[in-house]
Amino acid sequence: MQNRSTPFLAGALAVTVALLSACGTGAADGAASDVPTRVFTADNGEVTIPVDPKRVIATGYAVPVLIEVDAALVGISTWSRGLEMMSDEDRATYDELTKIAGDLAAETNYEAVAKADPDLIVVGVPQPVLVDVDMERLESIAPVVAIGPDQPWQWRELSEKQADAAGRLADFDEDRAAYDRKAAELRTKYADALRGLAFGHVGGYGDVSAGNFQREFAGSWGTNIAQDVGVEYYGEVREKGEGGMAVSEYPSIEELPASLGEADAITYTLEPDGSVGPAVQYVLDSPLWRELPAVKAGMVFPLRYTQAATYPSALGTLDAIDQALAPLLDR
């Protein structure tokens, strides 16, 4: 489940590789066997893990990454927020895998994890909710690497580390190269059309019951992939908090003119299925929205798949951005 306090400050990766006794291979019964291992630096410190894991558990943000790179998965948490962005093949893999946890870290089934007999557990939950995971209990089953998000835009580094831990960097590098090529093509395509435009973004996590909306700035979920195409978002959070609160804020709807009145153009988040979510619809229905200069000028662009947190899914986001911004080429 997406959290406002999302993605991560990447740690350094130690690549010391040695032949050691791995506590993870078949560790559910406490047995140890000699397998090639290395020391991996994760959010929970330096952990000795198999060089080539054969039975991997993934949770949270690690789920789509490790499915896409064809890791040796034996169990995963659910990942409801990303199902619409999965390919048919990856969705079939997701459906077939044993679910050992729900969308929330607190929904981990430790008995199911043990039954899967993993030799590596990759915990990909946001850092603020890592406290909901019984790390000691997981570590009694197999080596655990916590690689969770802190800042939204850092999914790039986050996913690389997760793929590396699972021994699947070659597949990851191919996916990243495909994304980089597409982003570069679109950046060239829209360079002239975007030049000099200051964008704002309305996110999908405002609280209608409290009368507020979500304004996302550069580096947030709704903005970070569009930035790779050359979209420039102006402003910054007035009082920065931790995680996602450093790149987004939640003003009252009455503050809409002050928040987005200087925008030349505005993007807003669509749900993965292409519909407008309740939090965004609340903004679009406001009389204040209709009076914004960007809205009056017809410079409003809805963006689909802004929740992407892997390179293959972000390719879909790039396609959606291309479709949304296409009218700019005719202006």
C-alpha positions in Angstrom: 0.0 0.0 0.0 1.4 3.4 -0.9 2.4 5.4 2.1 2.9 9.2 2.2 6.3 8.5 3.7 7.7 6.7 0.7 11.1 5.7 -0.9 14.7 5.5 0.4 18.3 6.7 0.9 20.4 4.0 -0.7 23.1 2.4 1.4 26.5 1.4 0.1 26.9 -2.1 -1.2 29.8 -4.2 0.1 30.9 -6.8 -2.5 33.1 -8.9 -0.4 32.5 -12.4 -1.6 33.7 -15.5 0.3 32.9 -19.1 1.0 31.2 -19.1 4.3 28.6 -21.1 6.1 25.3 -19.7 5.1 22.6 -19.6 7.8 19.9 -19.1 5.3 19.8 -22.1 2.9 17.2 -24.3 4.4 17.4 -22.2 7.5 13.9 -23.0 8.6 15.1 -26.1 10.3 18.2 -24.4 11.6 20.6 -26.4 9.4 23.6 -24.7 7.8 25.4 -25.6 4.6 28.4 -24.3 2.8 27.4 -22.0 -0.1 29.1 -19.0 -1.6 28.1 -15.9 0.3 28.8 -12.2 0.3 28.3 -9.3 2.7 25.5 -6.9 1.6 24.8 -3.5 3.2 21.1 -2.9 3.7 18.9 -0.7 5.9 19.4 -3.2 8.7 23.2 -3.2 8.5 25.7 -5.6 6.9 24.1 -9.0 6.2 25.7 -12.2 4.9 23.6 -13.5 2.1 23.9 -16.2 -0.6 25.7 -15.0 -3.8 23.0 -16.9 -5.8 19.8 -17.2 -3.8 17.7 -20.1 -4.7 14.6 -19.5 -2.5 13.7 -15.9 -2.1 10.9 -14.2 -0.1 10.0 -10.6 -1.2 7.7 -8.1 0.5 6.5 -4.6 -0.3 8.3 -2.7 -3.0 10.6 -5.7 -3.6 7.7 -7.7 -5.0 7.3 -6.2 -8.5 11.0 -5.7 -8.9 11.9 -9.3 -8.2 9.1 -10.7 -10.3 10.2 -8.6 -13.2 13.9 -9.7 -13.0 12.8 -13.4 -12.7 14.2 -13.9 -9.2 13.9 -17.4 -7.6 10.8 -16.4 -5.6 9.0 -18.8 -3.3 6.7 -16.4 -1.6 5.6 -12.7 -1.7 3.4 -10.2 0.0 0.4 -8.9 -1.8 1.0 -5.8 -4.0 -2.4 -4.4 -4.7 -1.3 -0.9 -5.7 0.7 -2.2 -8.7 -1.4 -4.9 -10.2 -2.7 -2.6 -13.0 0.9 -1.9 -14.1 2.0 -5.5 -14.4 2.4 -7.2 -17.7 0.2 -10.3 -18.3 3.2 -12.6 -17.7 4.2 -10.9 -14.5 0.7 -10.8 -13.3 0.4 -14.6 -13.9 3.6 -15.1 -11.9 2.2 -12.8 -9.1 -1.0 -14.8 -9.0 0.7 -18.2 -8.8 3.2 -17.3 -6.0 2.4 -18.1 -2.4 1.3 -15.0 -0.4 3.1 -14.8 2.9 1.9 -11.3 3.9 -0.7 -8.7 3.0 -0.1 -5.1 1.7 0.8 -4.0 5.2 4.0 -5.0 7.0 1.9 -5.8 10.1 0.1 -8.5 8.0 3.2 -10.7 7.7 2.5 -14.5 8.4 5.8 -15.7 9.9 4.7 -19.3 9.9 4.1 -19.1 6.2 7.5 -17.5 5.7 9.1 -20.4 7.6 7.2 -23.0 5.7 8.5 -21.5 2.4 12.0 -22.4 3.6 13.8 -19.3 2.1 17.5 -18.7 1.8 17.0 -15.0 1.5 14.2 -12.6 2.6 14.0 -9.1 1.0 11.9 -6.8 3.0 10.9 -3.8 0.9 8.5 -1.9 3.2 8.8 1.8 3.7 11.4 2.6 6.4 8.9 4.3 8.8 6.8 1.1 9.0 9.8 -1.3 9.4 9.0 -1.2 13.1 5.9 -3.3 12.2 8.1 -6.2 11.1 9.5 -8.7 13.6 13.0 -8.7 12.2 14.4 -11.0 14.9 11.8 -13.6 14.0 12.5 -13.3 10.3 16.3 -13.5 10.9 15.8 -16.8 12.7 14.4 -18.2 9.4 16.9 -16.8 6.9 19.1 -13.9 6.1 17.1 -10.7 5.9 17.9 -7.6 3.9 15.7 -4.6 4.5 15.7 -2.3 1.4 12.8 0.0 1.9 11.8 3.4 0.5 12.1 6.9 2.0 11.9 9.3 -0.9 9.7 8.6 -3.9 12.2 9.4 -6.7 14.7 7.0 -5.2 12.8 3.9 -6.5 15.6 3.7 -9.1 18.3 3.0 -6.6 16.0 1.0 -4.4 15.0 -1.4 -7.1 18.6 -1.8 -8.2 19.6 -2.9 -4.7 16.7 -5.3 -4.4 17.6 -6.9 -7.8 21.3 -7.1 -6.7 20.4 -8.8 -3.4 18.5 -11.5 -5.4 21.5 -11.9 -7.8 19.5 -10.6 -10.8 21.4 -7.4 -11.9 21.8 -8.5 -15.5 18.0 -8.5 -16.0 17.7 -5.2 -14.1 20.3 -3.5 -16.3 18.4 -4.4 -19.4 15.2 -2.9 -18.0 16.9 0.3 -17.0 18.5 0.7 -20.4 15.1 0.4 -22.1 13.6 3.0 -19.8 16.6 5.4 -20.3 16.3 5.2 -24.1 12.6 5.9 -24.0 12.9 8.8 -21.6 15.7 10.4 -23.7 13.5 10.1 -26.8 10.6 11.9 -25.1 12.9 14.5 -23.6 14.1 15.4 -27.2 10.5 15.2 -28.6 9.1 17.7 -26.0 12.1 19.9 -25.4 10.8 22.9 -27.3 7.2 22.5 -26.1 8.2 22.3 -22.4 10.8 25.1 -22.5 10.0 27.8 -19.9 6.9 26.2 -18.5 6.5 26.0 -14.7 4.3 23.0 -13.7 2.4 22.1 -10.6 0.9 18.7 -9.7 -2.2 17.6 -7.9 -1.6 14.2 -6.3 -4.1 11.4 -5.5 -3.7 11.4 -1.7 -5.6 14.4 -0.4 -8.1 13.9 2.4 -11.5 15.0 1.2 -13.0 14.6 4.6 -10.5 17.1 6.0 -11.0 19.5 3.0 -7.5 19.3 1.8 -5.7 18.3 -1.4 -2.2 17.0 -2.2 0.3 19.2 -3.9 3.3 17.3 -5.1 6.6 18.9 -5.9 9.7 17.7 -7.8 10.8 14.2 -6.7 7.4 13.0 -5.6 5.4 10.1 -7.0 3.3 12.2 -9.4 6.2 14.2 -10.7 9.5 12.2 -10.7 9.0 10.3 -14.0 7.6 13.3 -15.8 10.8 15.1 -14.8 12.8 12.5 -16.8 10.9 13.8 -19.9 11.8 17.4 -19.1 8.8 18.6 -17.1 9.9 21.2 -14.5 7.9 21.5 -11.3 8.2 24.8 -9.4 8.2 25.5 -5.7 8.9 23.3 -2.6 7.2 22.1 0.5 6.8 24.9 3.1 7.6 22.8 6.1 9.5 19.7 5.1 8.9 16.5 7.0 10.4 13.0 6.5 9.9 10.7 3.6 7.1 11.7 1.2 6.3 14.7 3.3 9.6 16.3 2.1 8.2 16.5 -1.5 4.4 16.9 -1.0 2.1 18.8 1.2 -1.6 18.9 2.0 -3.1 22.5 1.9 -6.8 23.2 2.4 -8.8 23.5 -0.7 -9.1 27.3 0.0 -5.4 27.6 -0.6 -5.7 26.2 -4.2 -5.1 29.7 -5.8 -2.1 30.4 -3.6 -0.6 27.0 -4.2 -1.1 26.6 -8.0 -1.9 30.1 -9.1 1.6 30.7 -10.5 1.6 27.4 -12.6 1.8 27.7 -16.4 0.6 24.1 -16.6 -0.8 21.5 -14.1 -0.6 17.8 -14.2 -2.7 15.6 -11.9 -2.7 11.9 -10.9 -5.1 9.4 -12.5 -5.8 6.0 -10.9 -4.0 3.1 -12.6 -7.2 2.2 -14.4 -7.4 5.7 -15.9 -10.2 7.0 -13.7 -10.1 10.1 -11.6 -9.8 9.2 -7.9 -11.9 10.9 -5.2 -9.1 13.1 -3.9 -8.4 14.5 -7.3 -12.1 14.8 -8.3 -12.6 16.9 -5.2 -10.1 19.4 -6.6 -11.5 19.3 -10.2 -15.0 20.0 -8.8 -13.9 23.1 -6.9 -14.9 26.5 -8.3 -11.4 27.6 -7.3 -9.9 25.1 -9.7 -11.8 26.5 -12.7 -10.3 30.0 -11.9 -6.7 28.9 -12.0 -4.8 30.5 -14.9 -3.4 27.2 -16.1 -6.9 25.7 -16.2 -8.4 28.6 -18.0 -5.6 28.3 -20.6 -6.3 24.6 -21.1 -2.9 23.7 -19.8 -4.0 20.7 -17.7 -2.6 17.2 -18.3 -3.8 14.0 -16.5 -1.1 11.4 -15.8 -1.7 7.7 -15.5 0.6 5.2 -13.8 2.4 7.7 -11.6 2.6 5.0 -8.9 5.3 3.1 -10.9 8.3 2.0 -8.8 10.1 -0.2 -11.3 11.7 0.4 -14.7 9.3 -1.8 -16.7 6.2 -0.3 -15.1 7.7 3.2 -15.5 7.9 2.5 -19.3 4.1 2.5 -19.2 4.2 5.8 -17.3 6.4 7.3 -20.0 3.9 6.2 -22.7 1.1 7.8 -20.6 3.0 11.0 -20.2 3.6 11.1 -24.0 -0.1 10.7 -24.6 -1.0 13.4 -22.1 1.5 16.0 -23.3 0.9 15.4 -27.0 -1.4 18.5 -27.3 1.5 20.7 -26.4 3.1 19.9 -29.7 0.2 21.6 -31.6 0.3 24.8 -29.6 
